[in-house]
Protein backbone atom coordinates (compact mmCIF):
# COMPACT_ATOMS: atom_id res chain seq x y z
CA UNK A 1 0.00 0.00 0.00
CA UNK A 2 1.37 3.40 -1.01
CA UNK A 3 1.71 6.43 1.25
CA UNK A 4 -1.24 8.22 -0.37
CA UNK A 5 -3.48 5.17 -0.05
CA UNK A 6 -2.51 4.75 3.60
CA UNK A 7 -3.24 8.42 4.33
CA UNK A 8 -6.63 8.15 2.64
CA UNK A 9 -7.48 5.04 4.65
CA UNK A 10 -6.44 6.73 7.91
CA UNK A 11 -8.52 9.79 6.98
CA UNK A 12 -11.58 7.61 6.39
CA UNK A 13 -11.01 5.70 9.62
CA UNK A 14 -10.85 8.96 11.57
CA UNK A 15 -14.03 10.19 9.90
CA UNK A 16 -15.77 6.95 10.90
CA UNK A 17 -14.51 7.34 14.47
CA UNK A 18 -15.84 10.90 14.65
CA UNK A 19 -19.27 9.88 13.36
CA UNK A 20 -19.58 6.80 15.58
CA UNK A 21 -18.51 8.70 18.69
CA UNK A 22 -20.74 11.69 17.98
CA UNK A 23 -23.76 9.42 17.47
CA UNK A 24 -23.18 7.89 20.91
CA UNK A 25 -22.76 11.29 22.56
CA UNK A 26 -25.79 12.77 20.79
CA UNK A 27 -27.89 9.92 22.12
CA UNK A 28 -26.54 9.98 25.68
CA UNK A 29 -26.22 13.73 26.22
CA UNK A 30 -28.51 15.24 23.60
CA UNK A 31 -27.40 17.19 20.56
CA UNK A 32 -27.57 20.60 22.24
CA UNK A 33 -25.41 19.39 25.13
CA UNK A 34 -22.77 17.84 22.88
CA UNK A 35 -20.13 20.25 21.61
CA UNK A 36 -17.53 19.66 18.95
CA UNK A 37 -14.94 20.02 21.70
CA UNK A 38 -16.62 17.24 23.70
CA UNK A 39 -16.52 14.96 20.67
CA UNK A 40 -12.85 15.81 20.14
CA UNK A 41 -12.05 15.00 23.77
CA UNK A 42 -13.87 11.67 23.51
CA UNK A 43 -11.74 10.57 20.56
CA UNK A 44 -8.60 12.24 21.97
CA UNK A 45 -8.05 14.64 19.08
CA UNK A 46 -8.07 18.42 18.90
CA UNK A 47 -11.33 20.18 17.89
CA UNK A 48 -9.51 21.51 14.83
CA UNK A 49 -9.12 17.96 13.55
CA UNK A 50 -12.88 17.49 13.51
CA UNK A 51 -13.34 20.74 11.59
CA UNK A 52 -11.09 19.35 8.87
CA UNK A 53 -13.86 16.80 8.22
CA UNK A 54 -17.05 18.68 9.14
CA UNK A 55 -17.71 22.41 8.92
CA UNK A 56 -19.99 22.49 11.98
CA UNK A 57 -22.14 20.33 14.23
CA UNK A 58 -25.16 20.51 11.92
CA UNK A 59 -23.17 19.06 9.04
CA UNK A 60 -21.81 16.36 11.31
CA UNK A 61 -25.31 15.53 12.56
CA UNK A 62 -26.65 15.33 9.02
CA UNK A 63 -23.79 13.13 7.79
CA UNK A 64 -24.19 10.75 10.72
CA UNK A 65 -27.91 10.48 9.98
CA UNK A 66 -27.27 9.76 6.29
CA UNK A 67 -24.68 7.11 7.18
CA UNK A 68 -27.12 5.50 9.60
CA UNK A 69 -29.83 5.29 6.95
CA UNK A 70 -27.40 3.81 4.41
CA UNK A 71 -26.46 1.11 6.89
CA UNK A 72 -30.14 0.59 7.71
CA UNK A 73 -30.95 0.15 4.01
CA UNK A 74 -28.20 -2.43 3.59
CA UNK A 75 -29.51 -4.37 6.57
CA UNK A 76 -33.11 -4.40 5.34
CA UNK A 77 -32.52 -4.98 1.62
CA UNK A 78 -31.69 -8.73 1.74
CA UNK A 79 -35.31 -9.53 2.61
CA UNK A 80 -36.24 -8.54 -0.95
CA UNK A 81 -34.89 -11.91 -2.09
CA UNK A 82 -37.51 -13.87 -0.10
CA UNK A 83 -40.09 -15.16 -2.62
CA UNK A 84 -43.19 -15.24 -0.40
CA UNK A 85 -44.26 -11.63 0.32
CA UNK A 86 -45.87 -12.39 3.68
CA UNK A 87 -42.71 -14.14 4.89
CA UNK A 88 -40.74 -11.23 3.44
CA UNK A 89 -42.80 -8.86 5.59
CA UNK A 90 -42.16 -10.92 8.73
CA UNK A 91 -38.42 -11.04 8.07
CA UNK A 92 -38.40 -7.29 7.45
CA UNK A 93 -39.73 -6.76 10.97
CA UNK A 94 -37.01 -8.97 12.41
CA UNK A 95 -34.31 -7.14 10.43
CA UNK A 96 -35.69 -3.80 11.61
CA UNK A 97 -35.62 -4.80 15.28
CA UNK A 98 -32.18 -6.39 14.97
CA UNK A 99 -30.80 -3.15 13.52
CA UNK A 100 -32.32 -1.07 16.32
CA UNK A 101 -30.86 -3.32 19.00
CA UNK A 102 -27.43 -3.47 17.35
CA UNK A 103 -27.19 0.26 16.54
CA UNK A 104 -29.22 2.10 19.21
CA UNK A 105 -27.40 5.42 18.79
CA UNK A 106 -28.01 5.44 15.05
CA UNK A 107 -31.63 4.42 15.54
CA UNK A 108 -32.24 7.24 18.00
CA UNK A 109 -30.89 9.77 15.51
CA UNK A 110 -32.95 8.31 12.68
CA UNK A 111 -36.33 7.93 14.34
CA UNK A 112 -36.46 9.45 17.83
CA UNK A 113 -34.44 12.66 18.10
CA UNK A 114 -35.82 15.89 16.63
CA UNK A 115 -32.58 17.57 15.58
CA UNK A 116 -31.74 15.60 12.40
CA UNK A 117 -35.12 16.50 10.89
CA UNK A 118 -34.39 20.19 11.41
CA UNK A 119 -31.50 19.89 8.97
CA UNK A 120 -33.89 19.00 6.15
CA UNK A 121 -36.07 21.00 3.85
CA UNK A 122 -39.83 20.33 4.10
CA UNK A 123 -40.74 16.92 2.63
CA UNK A 124 -37.09 16.26 1.73
CA UNK A 125 -36.47 13.16 3.83
CA UNK A 126 -34.95 11.09 1.01
CA UNK A 127 -33.30 8.53 3.26
CA UNK A 128 -36.51 7.90 5.17
CA UNK A 129 -38.58 7.55 2.00
CA UNK A 130 -36.12 5.11 0.43
CA UNK A 131 -36.25 2.80 3.43
CA UNK A 132 -40.01 3.14 3.89
CA UNK A 133 -40.51 2.09 0.27
CA UNK A 134 -39.16 -1.35 1.14
CA UNK A 135 -42.13 -1.78 3.48
CA UNK A 136 -44.77 -0.37 1.12
CA UNK A 137 -43.51 -2.46 -1.79
CA UNK A 138 -43.77 -5.63 0.29
CA UNK A 139 -47.29 -4.77 1.45
CA UNK A 140 -48.30 -4.12 -2.16
CA UNK A 141 -46.94 -7.54 -3.11
CA UNK A 142 -48.85 -9.10 -0.21
CA UNK A 143 -52.09 -7.58 -1.47
CA UNK A 144 -51.44 -8.95 -4.94
CA UNK A 145 -51.19 -12.39 -3.32
CA UNK A 146 -54.57 -11.93 -1.65
CA UNK A 147 -53.53 -10.56 1.76
CA UNK A 148 -54.76 -7.33 3.38
CA UNK A 149 -57.66 -6.84 1.01
CA UNK A 150 -59.74 -3.78 1.81
CA UNK A 151 -56.92 -2.06 3.71
CA UNK A 152 -55.38 1.20 2.53
CA UNK A 153 -51.68 0.83 1.71
CA UNK A 154 -50.50 3.96 3.53
CA UNK A 155 -52.55 3.34 6.65
CA UNK A 156 -51.54 -0.30 6.88
CA UNK A 157 -47.85 0.49 6.38
CA UNK A 158 -48.04 3.16 9.09
CA UNK A 159 -49.62 0.69 11.51
CA UNK A 160 -46.93 -1.92 10.84
CA UNK A 161 -44.12 0.63 11.08
CA UNK A 162 -45.52 2.01 14.32
CA UNK A 163 -45.56 -1.47 15.84
CA UNK A 164 -41.92 -2.33 15.16
CA UNK A 165 -40.78 1.22 15.92
CA UNK A 166 -42.54 1.08 19.27
CA UNK A 167 -40.89 -2.22 20.15
CA UNK A 168 -37.42 -0.89 19.32
CA UNK A 169 -37.98 2.49 20.99
CA UNK A 170 -39.12 0.96 24.27
CA UNK A 171 -35.98 -1.14 24.31
CA UNK A 172 -33.37 1.49 23.47
CA UNK A 173 -34.98 4.11 25.72
CA UNK A 174 -34.71 1.68 28.67
CA UNK A 175 -38.47 1.31 29.14
CA UNK A 176 -38.31 -2.48 29.42
CA UNK A 177 -36.28 -2.63 32.62
CA UNK A 178 -39.13 -4.36 34.44
CA UNK A 179 -38.21 -7.45 32.43
CA UNK A 180 -35.12 -9.55 33.06
CA UNK A 181 -32.07 -8.25 31.22
CA UNK A 182 -31.33 -11.62 29.63
CA UNK A 183 -34.90 -11.92 28.35
CA UNK A 184 -35.38 -8.53 26.73
CA UNK A 185 -34.04 -9.16 23.24
CA UNK A 186 -35.97 -12.40 22.92
CA UNK A 187 -39.02 -10.61 24.28
CA UNK A 188 -38.83 -8.13 21.39
CA UNK A 189 -38.89 -10.92 18.81
CA UNK A 190 -41.63 -12.80 20.63
CA UNK A 191 -43.78 -9.66 20.61
CA UNK A 192 -43.13 -9.27 16.90
CA UNK A 193 -44.14 -12.89 16.24
CA UNK A 194 -47.47 -12.33 18.01
CA UNK A 195 -48.00 -9.25 15.86
CA UNK A 196 -47.13 -11.24 12.73
CA UNK A 197 -49.71 -13.87 13.66
CA UNK A 198 -52.32 -11.11 13.87
CA UNK A 199 -51.29 -9.79 10.46
CA UNK A 200 -52.02 -13.14 8.86
CA UNK A 201 -55.67 -12.75 9.82
CA UNK A 202 -56.08 -9.35 8.13
N, C-alpha and C positions, 0 to 999 in steps of 0.2 A: 504494500500500500504506500502510495506517494505521500509527501508532506501535505500537499493541498487536499488530498482525499481524507487524510487523518484529521486535518483542521476542520474540514466540513463535517465530518462525523462527530467530532467533539462539540462543534457548534450546535448541531442538531440534538445531541444528548443533553446539553445544557438547556436548550429550549424546552425539551421534554421535562426536565427536572423542574424548571420554573413553572410550567403549566400544571404538573402534577401536584407540586407543593402548594401553589396558589389555590387550586381547587379544594384541597384539604383545609386550608386556612379560611377560605371563603365560607365553607360549610360550618366549621367549628366556631368561628368568631364573627361571621357576617361580613359582607363585602365592605360596608362602611367602616368597620372596625379593623380592617386589614389594609395596612399601608404597603407601598412598594418596599419601603425600608424593612418592614416586618418580614416580607417574603424573602428579601435579600439575606436577612439575618438567619432565617430558617434554613437556607441552602448554603450559608456561609460564603456568600459573595458580597461585593459592594453593590449598593443600589444602582450605581452607574452601569454595571454589567447588565442588569435587567433592562435598562433603557436602551441598550444596544439592540435588544430583541423586540421590545414593545414600547411604543411612544408614551403610553400612559396606562392607568389601571383599566379604563374602559376598553381599550384595545385588547389588553390581556384577558379580561373577562370574556369578551366576545370570542377571541381565538380559542380559549379553553372550552367554551360552549360548543363551538363548531367542531372541535376535535372530539368532544364527548359524543356528539350526534353521529359523527362519522364512524366511531367505534361501535356505537349502538346499532347503526345500520348494518355493519359487517356482522354483528352478532345475531341480528334477526333474519338477515337475508337467506341463510341456508334452508329455512323452513319452506321456501318457495319450491324446493325440489320434491317435497312430499306430494304424491299424486292425489290422495284423497283430501278434498278441501276442508272437511270438518276436522280431520286429524291434523291438518296443517294449522288450523286455527288453535287447536289445543296446544300444539307444540310452540306456536308463537307466544302464547301466554307463559309457558314455562321458560322460554328464552328471555322474555321480558323480565320476569321475576329474577332469573339468574343474573342478568345484567345488573339490575338494581342492587342486589345483595353483594355482588362482586365489586361494583364501582359506586358506592353510596355517595361520594362527593360529587362525581359527575352527574349522577341522577338528580341530586338536589339542585344543582345548577340548571339542569335541563327542564325540570318539571315542578320544582317547589319554590325556589327563590325568585323574587320579583326582578332583581337587577338585570339579568341577561336580557329580558324582554324590553327593557328600557333602551337598549342599544339598537333596537330594530325600528324600521319605519313601520307604519300601520300596515297590517296584513302582509308583512314581508318575512314571515317565519319559514323560510325555505327548508331548513333542516327538519323542522317539525312536520311540515307537509309531506316531505319525502318519506319519512318514517311512518307517518299515519297512513299513507297510501298502501303500505304493505297490508295493513289491517283491512282497509276498505276493499282492496282487491280480493282478499281471501273471502270476505263476507259475500261479495258479489258472486264469486265462484260457488260458494255454498248455496246461494239462492238458485243458481242455475242447476244445481244438483237436487233441488227440491226442499232445501232447508230454509227456515226463516221466512216462509211465505207470508205476505201481509204486513211485514215489518219494514219500516223505512230504513234505508241504508245508513243515513247519517245518524239517526237516533239510536239504532242498534249498535253501531260502531262506538258511539259515545258511551253507551251503557257498558260495553265490554271493556273499553279503555279505562273507564272510571273504576271498574272492579279491580283490574290488575294494578292500576296506579294506587288505589287505596291500600291494597295488600302490601305493596312495596313501601309506600310512604309510612304506614304504621310501623313497619320494621325499622327503617333507617332513621326515623325520628324517635326511636326508643319508646314506642307506645305499646310494645308487647312484653314489657318486663314482668308482667304478672304470670307469664308462662316460663317454664324452665328454659335456661339458656341453650341447652343441648337440643331442645325440641323445636326451637323457633323456626329454623329454616325448613324443616320438614312440615311444620304446621302451615307455612305459606303455601307449599305445594299441595298439601291436603285440602286446604281451603279452595285452591284453584280447581282441583279435581271435582269437588262438590259443585262448584260453579259450572264446570264443563258438563257435568251430568244434567244440570238444569237446562243448559243451552240445547242439548239434544232433543228436549221436549218442546222447543219453540217451533 
